[in-house]
Amino acid sequence: MANPFVDTFHPAQSGLAKDMIKHTGSGGSATGAGDGNVGIGIYVEVAGTIAFESAAGNNREVVAAAGAYIVCGVKQILATTTVDCQILVI
C-alpha cells in the first residue's frame, strides 16, 4: 500500500488493490493502514456503523449494510466502529 491520492500513477488507481487489512471492531481499538498508506475504500462484511479517518484527514461515520462498499480513501478505522461490524480496508 501507499497513498494513491498523492501519486495518481499508483497501480492501485488503475487496477486491483494490493492487499486488504481486516478490522473486526473488537476491543475498542483503531486499525490503521500504516504510515503513509491509504486504503482506496472499505468493504463491509457485516452491517454496522463504520467510523474512519478519510484520506483528507476528516473523521467520518457511515451506517452500512452487509456487502456494501464505502468508496472513500481511508487512513484509519476508528475505535468507535460498532463491535459487531467486520470490515476490510482495500
N, C-alpha and C positions, 0 to 999 in steps of 0.2 A: 504494500500500500504506500501511497504518497498522498499528496494533496492535488487531486485532479482539477480543482478550481483555480489553482495558481498556474500550473503548466497545462495549457489547453491541448497540447500534443501528447499528453499522457495516454498510454494504451487503454486505461480504464474508461476514457471518454468515448472510445470508438468500438469497444468490444466487451467481453465478459469481465467480471470482477476477478481480481487475482486471488482473493480469499474472503472468508466470512468470519466474523467474531460473534460468538454466541453470548447472549446475556439472558439469564433466567429471572432476574429481578429479585432473587432471594438474598437475604442477609442485609438488605438496605445499603448496598454498596454500588458505586458507579462503575461503569465499564468504559474505558477509553480506547480509542483506535491506536494509541501510541503516539509518541512525539512526532509531530509533523505530518501525521496521517489523518486523512479524512475519508470516511465512507461515502459512497455515492448514493446511498439510500438505506432503507430499513425494510426487512421482510418480517411480518408479524405471523408467528405460528399459532398463538393462542390469543384471543381477543383481550383487550385491556387498554389502559391509558399509558401512552409512551411519552416519557419526559426526556428531552435530549437537548444538547447544545448544538446549534446549527453550525455550518461551515462559516457563517458570518459572525459567529460568537454570541448569538442570541439564544436564550433558553426558550424552548417551545414545549407545548404539551398537546398531544393529539389522542383522541379516542379512536381506536382502530379495531376493525373486525378481524377475525381469524382469516389468514390467507391474504391480507392486504399488503400492499407496498406503499411505503411513505417515500415519495420521490423528493428528497431534500438532502443536501450534504450534511453529514453528521460527524462531529468531533468526539462526542461523548454521550453515552446513555446515562442519565442521571439516576440517583438512588431513589427518587420519588416515583419511578416507574412502578406500576402495580405488580405485586408479588406473583400473581397468577399468570402474568404475561410472559411469554417466551418469544424472544425476537433475535434476529440475525442482522448485524450491520454488514452491508455489502459494499 
